[in-house]
């Protein structure tokens, strides 16, 4: 019951972020014209979410996150970081070990949204 049920990513350039997340996580988005704003539903990803046109200015960098931050499990941390950087993302907090559990890191997409990735590795130190 207490699991992630839905998330939204805000973007000042939805096409850019759709391309970013489609390449990074192999996600697909479809426009939802039943919503009175520019809104794209995530489909076929195993989690419910959406991407919407940011209704306000992009927050400045280095001011912290004013939201929940979601982390996504990936098969290969280092390869995923390479894709993030190739698609215009940035490292916010480099790879670090959560001992005995995983490798974790935090990143910014081109619109300064913070997200995390992790690779399960019981040998992480």
C-alpha positions as a Markdown table, in Angstrom:
| # | Residue | x | y | z |
|---|---|---|---|---|
| 1 | Unk | 0.0 | 0.0 | 0.0 |
| 2 | Unk | 2.8 | 2.5 | 0.8 |
| 3 | Unk | 4.5 | 2.3 | -2.6 |
| 4 | Unk | 5.0 | 4.9 | -5.3 |
| 5 | Unk | 1.6 | 5.2 | -7.0 |
| 6 | Unk | 2.2 | 8.1 | -9.5 |
| 7 | Unk | 4.8 | 10.8 | -10.3 |
| 8 | Unk | 5.0 | 13.8 | -12.5 |
| 9 | Unk | 8.0 | 15.5 | -14.2 |
| 10 | Unk | 7.7 | 19.2 | -15.0 |
| 11 | Unk | 9.5 | 20.5 | -18.1 |
| 12 | Unk | 9.8 | 23.9 | -19.8 |
| 13 | Unk | 10.6 | 21.9 | -23.0 |
| 14 | Unk | 8.5 | 18.6 | -23.0 |
| 15 | Unk | 9.9 | 17.3 | -26.3 |
| 16 | Unk | 13.4 | 17.5 | -24.9 |
| 17 | Unk | 12.6 | 15.7 | -21.7 |
| 18 | Unk | 10.5 | 13.1 | -23.5 |
| 19 | Unk | 13.5 | 12.3 | -25.7 |
| 20 | Unk | 15.8 | 12.3 | -22.6 |
| 21 | Unk | 13.7 | 9.8 | -20.6 |
| 22 | Unk | 12.7 | 7.7 | -23.6 |
| 23 | Unk | 16.4 | 7.2 | -24.4 |
| 24 | Unk | 17.5 | 6.8 | -20.7 |
| 25 | Unk | 14.8 | 4.4 | -19.4 |
| 26 | Unk | 13.1 | 3.3 | -22.7 |
| 27 | Unk | 9.9 | 5.1 | -21.6 |
| 28 | Unk | 7.0 | 6.1 | -24.0 |
| 29 | Unk | 4.7 | 9.1 | -23.5 |
| 30 | Unk | 1.4 | 9.9 | -25.1 |
| 31 | Unk | -0.4 | 13.3 | -25.0 |
| 32 | Unk | -3.5 | 13.3 | -22.8 |
| 33 | Unk | -5.9 | 15.7 | -24.2 |
| 34 | Unk | -8.4 | 15.2 | -21.4 |
| 35 | Unk | -6.2 | 17.3 | -19.1 |
| 36 | Unk | -6.5 | 21.1 | -19.5 |
| 37 | Unk | -2.7 | 21.6 | -19.7 |
| 38 | Unk | 0.0 | 20.1 | -21.9 |
| 39 | Unk | 0.3 | 16.7 | -20.3 |
| 40 | Unk | 2.0 | 13.5 | -21.5 |
| 41 | Unk | 1.2 | 10.2 | -19.8 |
| 42 | Unk | 3.9 | 7.6 | -19.3 |
| 43 | Unk | 2.8 | 4.2 | -20.9 |
| 44 | Unk | 4.2 | 0.7 | -20.6 |
| 45 | Unk | 6.9 | 1.5 | -18.0 |
| 46 | Unk | 5.6 | -0.5 | -15.1 |
| 47 | Unk | 5.0 | 2.6 | -13.0 |
| 48 | Unk | 2.4 | 5.3 | -13.4 |
| 49 | Unk | 3.6 | 8.8 | -14.2 |
| 50 | Unk | 3.5 | 11.8 | -16.5 |
| 51 | Unk | 5.4 | 14.7 | -17.9 |
| 52 | Unk | 3.8 | 18.1 | -18.1 |
| 53 | Unk | 4.7 | 21.6 | -19.3 |
| 54 | Unk | 6.2 | 23.5 | -16.4 |
| 55 | Unk | 3.6 | 26.1 | -15.2 |
| 56 | Unk | 6.2 | 28.4 | -13.7 |
| 57 | Unk | 9.9 | 29.4 | -14.3 |
| 58 | Unk | 12.6 | 26.8 | -14.1 |
| 59 | Unk | 14.0 | 26.7 | -10.6 |
| 60 | Unk | 17.6 | 28.0 | -10.3 |
| 61 | Unk | 20.4 | 25.4 | -9.9 |
| 62 | Unk | 22.0 | 24.8 | -6.5 |
| 63 | Unk | 18.8 | 25.7 | -4.5 |
| 64 | Unk | 18.0 | 22.1 | -3.5 |
| 65 | Unk | 14.9 | 20.1 | -4.3 |
| 66 | Unk | 11.5 | 21.2 | -3.3 |
| 67 | Unk | 9.8 | 17.9 | -4.0 |
| 68 | Unk | 10.1 | 14.2 | -3.5 |
| 69 | Unk | 13.0 | 12.7 | -5.5 |
| 70 | Unk | 12.4 | 9.4 | -7.2 |
| 71 | Unk | 15.3 | 6.9 | -7.8 |
| 72 | Unk | 15.1 | 4.3 | -10.6 |
| 73 | Unk | 16.8 | 0.9 | -10.5 |
| 74 | Unk | 19.0 | 0.4 | -13.5 |
| 75 | Unk | 21.0 | -2.7 | -14.7 |
| 76 | Unk | 24.3 | -0.8 | -15.3 |
| 77 | Unk | 25.0 | 2.4 | -13.3 |
| 78 | Unk | 28.0 | 3.5 | -15.3 |
| 79 | Unk | 26.4 | 3.0 | -18.7 |
| 80 | Unk | 23.3 | 4.8 | -17.6 |
| 81 | Unk | 25.4 | 7.8 | -16.4 |
| 82 | Unk | 27.0 | 7.9 | -19.9 |
| 83 | Unk | 23.6 | 8.1 | -21.5 |
| 84 | Unk | 22.5 | 10.8 | -19.0 |
| 85 | Unk | 25.4 | 12.9 | -19.9 |
| 86 | Unk | 25.1 | 12.3 | -23.7 |
| 87 | Unk | 21.5 | 13.4 | -23.5 |
| 88 | Unk | 22.3 | 16.7 | -21.7 |
| 89 | Unk | 21.9 | 15.6 | -18.1 |
| 90 | Unk | 24.3 | 16.5 | -15.3 |
| 91 | Unk | 25.7 | 14.8 | -12.2 |
| 92 | Unk | 24.2 | 16.3 | -9.1 |
| 93 | Unk | 25.7 | 13.8 | -6.6 |
| 94 | Unk | 28.2 | 11.3 | -8.0 |
| 95 | Unk | 28.0 | 7.5 | -7.6 |
| 96 | Unk | 28.4 | 6.4 | -4.0 |
| 97 | Unk | 27.9 | 3.1 | -2.2 |
| 98 | Unk | 25.1 | 2.2 | 0.1 |
| 99 | Unk | 27.1 | -0.6 | 1.7 |
| 100 | Unk | 25.8 | -4.0 | 1.1 |
| 101 | Unk | 22.9 | -2.8 | -0.9 |
| 102 | Unk | 23.6 | -0.7 | -4.1 |
| 103 | Unk | 25.4 | 2.1 | -5.9 |
| 104 | Unk | 23.4 | 5.3 | -5.9 |
| 105 | Unk | 23.7 | 8.7 | -7.6 |
| 106 | Unk | 21.6 | 11.8 | -8.3 |
| 107 | Unk | 21.3 | 13.7 | -11.6 |
| 108 | Unk | 19.7 | 16.7 | -13.2 |
| 109 | Unk | 17.8 | 16.6 | -16.5 |
| 110 | Unk | 18.1 | 19.6 | -18.8 |
| 111 | Unk | 15.2 | 21.3 | -17.0 |
| 112 | Unk | 17.0 | 20.9 | -13.6 |
| 113 | Unk | 14.7 | 18.1 | -12.3 |
| 114 | Unk | 16.5 | 15.9 | -9.8 |
| 115 | Unk | 16.2 | 12.2 | -10.1 |
| 116 | Unk | 18.3 | 9.2 | -8.8 |
| 117 | Unk | 19.4 | 6.0 | -10.2 |
| 118 | Unk | 20.7 | 2.9 | -8.4 |
| 119 | Unk | 22.3 | -0.4 | -9.3 |
| 120 | Unk | 21.7 | -3.3 | -6.8 |
| 121 | Unk | 25.0 | -4.7 | -5.7 |
| 122 | Unk | 25.3 | -6.4 | -2.3 |
| 123 | Unk | 29.1 | -6.0 | -2.6 |
| 124 | Unk | 28.9 | -2.2 | -2.7 |
| 125 | Unk | 31.3 | -0.6 | -0.2 |
